Structure formats: C-alpha cells, structure tokens
C-alpha cells in the first residue's frame, strides 16, 4: 500500500513552499480554539491545531504530530492563512527555555 507516500501530498496539495519563512524554532499558537473548525480539519491538521493551543515551535509540532518538517510548515502556513493559528515574530520570541528543550530533544535523538 502506498498510503504513506500519497498522504503528505494530499495534506500539502503538492506544495513545498510557504507564504512566509517558518524556521524550526518559529513559535506558533492558537489565539482562540474553535472546536467546530477543528472538527472539519483533516486528522493531521486537527492534531497540529490542537497541539498548538499551547505555544510551540514548528519543530515541536512536527515531532508531536509525527509529520515531517516540510509538511508541518505547509499545514501551519495554511492554518495561519485562515487566522486560526498565529505565527509569532521570531525577533520577539526568543525563549531560552524553548531552546534548551530543543537542544535536549536533539541530544536524545543522537
């Protein structure tokens, strides 16, 4: 079965680029959660939307949702275009605790 090969293409409609740069440490969050909106999303997008209720980095969302970074970036960008997901300005969102968590997570992977 080639389901695992086709699914990322379906989620991104074949796109690999985003409207705005989304780095691995870019923080995203859901400013207000809408259960009706969430119920209409594909399962992967719904998972990302629900996990972003607490501010998380693109890399964290990718890991917790089990999606590749490329797919995560495109889905985050799509949700942000609907104003359901907020992308935080990188210049003002430097969080050393987040960077430490990222570093620790990368060490665990190594």
mmCIF file of the C-alpha atoms, coordinates in Angstrom:
data_MODEL
# 
_entry.id   MODEL 
# 
loop_
_atom_site.group_PDB 
_atom_site.id 
_atom_site.type_symbol 
_atom_site.label_atom_id 
_atom_site.label_alt_id 
_atom_site.label_comp_id 
_atom_site.label_asym_id 
_atom_site.label_entity_id 
_atom_site.label_seq_id 
_atom_site.pdbx_PDB_ins_code 
_atom_site.Cartn_x 
_atom_site.Cartn_y 
_atom_site.Cartn_z 
_atom_site.occupancy 
_atom_site.B_iso_or_equiv 
_atom_site.pdbx_formal_charge 
_atom_site.auth_seq_id 
_atom_site.auth_comp_id 
_atom_site.auth_asym_id 
_atom_site.auth_atom_id 
_atom_site.pdbx_PDB_model_num 
ATOM 1   C CA . UNK A 1 1   ? 0.000   0.000  0.000  1.00 0.00 ? 1   UNK A CA 1 
ATOM 2   C CA . UNK A 1 2   ? 1.339   3.455  -0.893 1.00 0.00 ? 2   UNK A CA 1 
ATOM 3   C CA . UNK A 1 3   ? -0.854  5.389  1.544  1.00 0.00 ? 3   UNK A CA 1 
ATOM 4   C CA . UNK A 1 4   ? 2.153   6.756  3.437  1.00 0.00 ? 4   UNK A CA 1 
ATOM 5   C CA . UNK A 1 5   ? 3.629   8.146  0.197  1.00 0.00 ? 5   UNK A CA 1 
ATOM 6   C CA . UNK A 1 6   ? 0.457   9.842  -1.005 1.00 0.00 ? 6   UNK A CA 1 
ATOM 7   C CA . UNK A 1 7   ? -0.802  11.326 2.268  1.00 0.00 ? 7   UNK A CA 1 
ATOM 8   C CA . UNK A 1 8   ? 1.792   14.152 2.576  1.00 0.00 ? 8   UNK A CA 1 
ATOM 9   C CA . UNK A 1 9   ? 0.981   15.207 -0.987 1.00 0.00 ? 9   UNK A CA 1 
ATOM 10  C CA . UNK A 1 10  ? -2.730  15.319 -0.126 1.00 0.00 ? 10  UNK A CA 1 
ATOM 11  C CA . UNK A 1 11  ? -2.072  17.391 3.015  1.00 0.00 ? 11  UNK A CA 1 
ATOM 12  C CA . UNK A 1 12  ? 0.007   19.983 1.175  1.00 0.00 ? 12  UNK A CA 1 
ATOM 13  C CA . UNK A 1 13  ? -1.691  19.817 -2.249 1.00 0.00 ? 13  UNK A CA 1 
ATOM 14  C CA . UNK A 1 14  ? 1.789   19.201 -3.615 1.00 0.00 ? 14  UNK A CA 1 
ATOM 15  C CA . UNK A 1 15  ? 3.204   22.444 -2.224 1.00 0.00 ? 15  UNK A CA 1 
ATOM 16  C CA . UNK A 1 16  ? 6.607   22.580 -0.603 1.00 0.00 ? 16  UNK A CA 1 
ATOM 17  C CA . UNK A 1 17  ? 6.883   26.331 -0.040 1.00 0.00 ? 17  UNK A CA 1 
ATOM 18  C CA . UNK A 1 18  ? 5.155   28.583 2.459  1.00 0.00 ? 18  UNK A CA 1 
ATOM 19  C CA . UNK A 1 19  ? 3.982   32.173 2.126  1.00 0.00 ? 19  UNK A CA 1 
ATOM 20  C CA . UNK A 1 20  ? 6.304   33.245 4.915  1.00 0.00 ? 20  UNK A CA 1 
ATOM 21  C CA . UNK A 1 21  ? 9.516   31.786 6.303  1.00 0.00 ? 21  UNK A CA 1 
ATOM 22  C CA . UNK A 1 22  ? 8.871   29.232 9.046  1.00 0.00 ? 22  UNK A CA 1 
ATOM 23  C CA . UNK A 1 23  ? 12.042  28.194 10.821 1.00 0.00 ? 23  UNK A CA 1 
ATOM 24  C CA . UNK A 1 24  ? 12.281  25.189 13.144 1.00 0.00 ? 24  UNK A CA 1 
ATOM 25  C CA . UNK A 1 25  ? 12.265  27.496 16.167 1.00 0.00 ? 25  UNK A CA 1 
ATOM 26  C CA . UNK A 1 26  ? 9.377   29.702 14.976 1.00 0.00 ? 26  UNK A CA 1 
ATOM 27  C CA . UNK A 1 27  ? 6.676   29.737 17.632 1.00 0.00 ? 27  UNK A CA 1 
ATOM 28  C CA . UNK A 1 28  ? 3.042   29.238 16.697 1.00 0.00 ? 28  UNK A CA 1 
ATOM 29  C CA . UNK A 1 29  ? -0.101  29.193 18.806 1.00 0.00 ? 29  UNK A CA 1 
ATOM 30  C CA . UNK A 1 30  ? -3.881  29.133 18.573 1.00 0.00 ? 30  UNK A CA 1 
ATOM 31  C CA . UNK A 1 31  ? -5.213  32.529 19.731 1.00 0.00 ? 31  UNK A CA 1 
ATOM 32  C CA . UNK A 1 32  ? -8.716  31.124 20.285 1.00 0.00 ? 32  UNK A CA 1 
ATOM 33  C CA . UNK A 1 33  ? -9.684  27.485 19.935 1.00 0.00 ? 33  UNK A CA 1 
ATOM 34  C CA . UNK A 1 34  ? -12.698 26.698 17.753 1.00 0.00 ? 34  UNK A CA 1 
ATOM 35  C CA . UNK A 1 35  ? -13.952 23.110 18.180 1.00 0.00 ? 35  UNK A CA 1 
ATOM 36  C CA . UNK A 1 36  ? -16.264 23.380 15.162 1.00 0.00 ? 36  UNK A CA 1 
ATOM 37  C CA . UNK A 1 37  ? -13.362 24.493 12.954 1.00 0.00 ? 37  UNK A CA 1 
ATOM 38  C CA . UNK A 1 38  ? -11.182 21.683 14.347 1.00 0.00 ? 38  UNK A CA 1 
ATOM 39  C CA . UNK A 1 39  ? -13.818 19.049 13.567 1.00 0.00 ? 39  UNK A CA 1 
ATOM 40  C CA . UNK A 1 40  ? -13.704 19.993 9.876  1.00 0.00 ? 40  UNK A CA 1 
ATOM 41  C CA . UNK A 1 41  ? -9.949  19.543 9.521  1.00 0.00 ? 41  UNK A CA 1 
ATOM 42  C CA . UNK A 1 42  ? -8.089  16.506 8.234  1.00 0.00 ? 42  UNK A CA 1 
ATOM 43  C CA . UNK A 1 43  ? -6.789  14.418 11.150 1.00 0.00 ? 43  UNK A CA 1 
ATOM 44  C CA . UNK A 1 44  ? -3.185  15.630 10.771 1.00 0.00 ? 44  UNK A CA 1 
ATOM 45  C CA . UNK A 1 45  ? -4.172  19.299 10.589 1.00 0.00 ? 45  UNK A CA 1 
ATOM 46  C CA . UNK A 1 46  ? -6.538  18.825 13.539 1.00 0.00 ? 46  UNK A CA 1 
ATOM 47  C CA . UNK A 1 47  ? -3.748  17.292 15.604 1.00 0.00 ? 47  UNK A CA 1 
ATOM 48  C CA . UNK A 1 48  ? -1.439  20.186 14.778 1.00 0.00 ? 48  UNK A CA 1 
ATOM 49  C CA . UNK A 1 49  ? -4.179  22.729 15.547 1.00 0.00 ? 49  UNK A CA 1 
ATOM 50  C CA . UNK A 1 50  ? -4.962  21.109 18.893 1.00 0.00 ? 50  UNK A CA 1 
ATOM 51  C CA . UNK A 1 51  ? -1.319  20.778 19.938 1.00 0.00 ? 51  UNK A CA 1 
ATOM 52  C CA . UNK A 1 52  ? -0.718  24.451 19.108 1.00 0.00 ? 52  UNK A CA 1 
ATOM 53  C CA . UNK A 1 53  ? -3.212  25.534 21.762 1.00 0.00 ? 53  UNK A CA 1 
ATOM 54  C CA . UNK A 1 54  ? -0.075  25.965 23.849 1.00 0.00 ? 54  UNK A CA 1 
ATOM 55  C CA . UNK A 1 55  ? 2.648   27.941 22.050 1.00 0.00 ? 55  UNK A CA 1 
ATOM 56  C CA . UNK A 1 56  ? 5.076   25.521 20.425 1.00 0.00 ? 56  UNK A CA 1 
ATOM 57  C CA . UNK A 1 57  ? 7.833   25.661 17.879 1.00 0.00 ? 57  UNK A CA 1 
ATOM 58  C CA . UNK A 1 58  ? 7.398   24.288 14.373 1.00 0.00 ? 58  UNK A CA 1 
ATOM 59  C CA . UNK A 1 59  ? 9.898   21.552 15.269 1.00 0.00 ? 59  UNK A CA 1 
ATOM 60  C CA . UNK A 1 60  ? 7.942   20.545 18.384 1.00 0.00 ? 60  UNK A CA 1 
ATOM 61  C CA . UNK A 1 61  ? 4.699   20.385 16.422 1.00 0.00 ? 61  UNK A CA 1 
ATOM 62  C CA . UNK A 1 62  ? 6.373   18.293 13.767 1.00 0.00 ? 62  UNK A CA 1 
ATOM 63  C CA . UNK A 1 63  ? 7.630   15.829 16.364 1.00 0.00 ? 63  UNK A CA 1 
ATOM 64  C CA . UNK A 1 64  ? 4.479   15.593 18.465 1.00 0.00 ? 64  UNK A CA 1 
ATOM 65  C CA . UNK A 1 65  ? 2.230   15.208 15.399 1.00 0.00 ? 65  UNK A CA 1 
ATOM 66  C CA . UNK A 1 66  ? 4.524   12.743 13.642 1.00 0.00 ? 66  UNK A CA 1 
ATOM 67  C CA . UNK A 1 67  ? 4.767   14.815 10.459 1.00 0.00 ? 67  UNK A CA 1 
ATOM 68  C CA . UNK A 1 68  ? 7.858   15.840 8.528  1.00 0.00 ? 68  UNK A CA 1 
ATOM 69  C CA . UNK A 1 69  ? 9.059   19.423 8.941  1.00 0.00 ? 69  UNK A CA 1 
ATOM 70  C CA . UNK A 1 70  ? 8.153   20.266 5.351  1.00 0.00 ? 70  UNK A CA 1 
ATOM 71  C CA . UNK A 1 71  ? 4.563   19.073 5.721  1.00 0.00 ? 71  UNK A CA 1 
ATOM 72  C CA . UNK A 1 72  ? 4.263   20.731 9.136  1.00 0.00 ? 72  UNK A CA 1 
ATOM 73  C CA . UNK A 1 73  ? 5.413   24.061 7.704  1.00 0.00 ? 73  UNK A CA 1 
ATOM 74  C CA . UNK A 1 74  ? 2.863   23.963 4.883  1.00 0.00 ? 74  UNK A CA 1 
ATOM 75  C CA . UNK A 1 75  ? -0.021  22.948 7.181  1.00 0.00 ? 75  UNK A CA 1 
ATOM 76  C CA . UNK A 1 76  ? 0.958   25.656 9.718  1.00 0.00 ? 76  UNK A CA 1 
ATOM 77  C CA . UNK A 1 77  ? 1.052   28.185 6.888  1.00 0.00 ? 77  UNK A CA 1 
ATOM 78  C CA . UNK A 1 78  ? -2.395  27.096 5.686  1.00 0.00 ? 78  UNK A CA 1 
ATOM 79  C CA . UNK A 1 79  ? -3.869  27.382 9.186  1.00 0.00 ? 79  UNK A CA 1 
ATOM 80  C CA . UNK A 1 80  ? -2.240  30.789 9.639  1.00 0.00 ? 80  UNK A CA 1 
ATOM 81  C CA . UNK A 1 81  ? -3.821  31.962 6.377  1.00 0.00 ? 81  UNK A CA 1 
ATOM 82  C CA . UNK A 1 82  ? -7.250  31.280 7.927  1.00 0.00 ? 82  UNK A CA 1 
ATOM 83  C CA . UNK A 1 83  ? -6.286  33.347 11.004 1.00 0.00 ? 83  UNK A CA 1 
ATOM 84  C CA . UNK A 1 84  ? -6.798  30.246 13.175 1.00 0.00 ? 84  UNK A CA 1 
ATOM 85  C CA . UNK A 1 85  ? -3.113  29.919 14.004 1.00 0.00 ? 85  UNK A CA 1 
ATOM 86  C CA . UNK A 1 86  ? -0.810  32.750 14.989 1.00 0.00 ? 86  UNK A CA 1 
ATOM 87  C CA . UNK A 1 87  ? 2.803   32.793 13.873 1.00 0.00 ? 87  UNK A CA 1 
ATOM 88  C CA . UNK A 1 88  ? 4.891   34.714 16.386 1.00 0.00 ? 88  UNK A CA 1 
ATOM 89  C CA . UNK A 1 89  ? 7.566   37.129 15.296 1.00 0.00 ? 89  UNK A CA 1 
ATOM 90  C CA . UNK A 1 90  ? 10.954  35.466 15.735 1.00 0.00 ? 90  UNK A CA 1 
ATOM 91  C CA . UNK A 1 91  ? 12.644  38.682 16.834 1.00 0.00 ? 91  UNK A CA 1 
ATOM 92  C CA . UNK A 1 92  ? 10.487  38.938 19.945 1.00 0.00 ? 92  UNK A CA 1 
ATOM 93  C CA . UNK A 1 93  ? 10.002  35.284 20.765 1.00 0.00 ? 93  UNK A CA 1 
ATOM 94  C CA . UNK A 1 94  ? 13.470  34.206 21.855 1.00 0.00 ? 94  UNK A CA 1 
ATOM 95  C CA . UNK A 1 95  ? 12.723  31.823 24.684 1.00 0.00 ? 95  UNK A CA 1 
ATOM 96  C CA . UNK A 1 96  ? 15.791  30.240 26.226 1.00 0.00 ? 96  UNK A CA 1 
ATOM 97  C CA . UNK A 1 97  ? 13.703  27.521 27.874 1.00 0.00 ? 97  UNK A CA 1 
ATOM 98  C CA . UNK A 1 98  ? 12.415  26.520 24.450 1.00 0.00 ? 98  UNK A CA 1 
ATOM 99  C CA . UNK A 1 99  ? 15.934  26.482 23.040 1.00 0.00 ? 99  UNK A CA 1 
ATOM 100 C CA . UNK A 1 100 ? 17.074  24.312 25.943 1.00 0.00 ? 100 UNK A CA 1 
ATOM 101 C CA . UNK A 1 101 ? 14.186  21.887 25.312 1.00 0.00 ? 101 UNK A CA 1 
ATOM 102 C CA . UNK A 1 102 ? 15.100  21.747 21.630 1.00 0.00 ? 102 UNK A CA 1 
ATOM 103 C CA . UNK A 1 103 ? 18.742  21.108 22.486 1.00 0.00 ? 103 UNK A CA 1 
ATOM 104 C CA . UNK A 1 104 ? 17.795  18.361 24.962 1.00 0.00 ? 104 UNK A CA 1 
ATOM 105 C CA . UNK A 1 105 ? 15.444  16.765 22.438 1.00 0.00 ? 105 UNK A CA 1 
ATOM 106 C CA . UNK A 1 106 ? 18.143  16.748 19.779 1.00 0.00 ? 106 UNK A CA 1 
ATOM 107 C CA . UNK A 1 107 ? 20.580  15.156 22.216 1.00 0.00 ? 107 UNK A CA 1 
ATOM 108 C CA . UNK A 1 108 ? 18.062  12.392 22.907 1.00 0.00 ? 108 UNK A CA 1 
ATOM 109 C CA . UNK A 1 109 ? 17.780  11.717 19.185 1.00 0.00 ? 109 UNK A CA 1 
ATOM 110 C CA . UNK A 1 110 ? 21.556  11.480 18.743 1.00 0.00 ? 110 UNK A CA 1 
# 
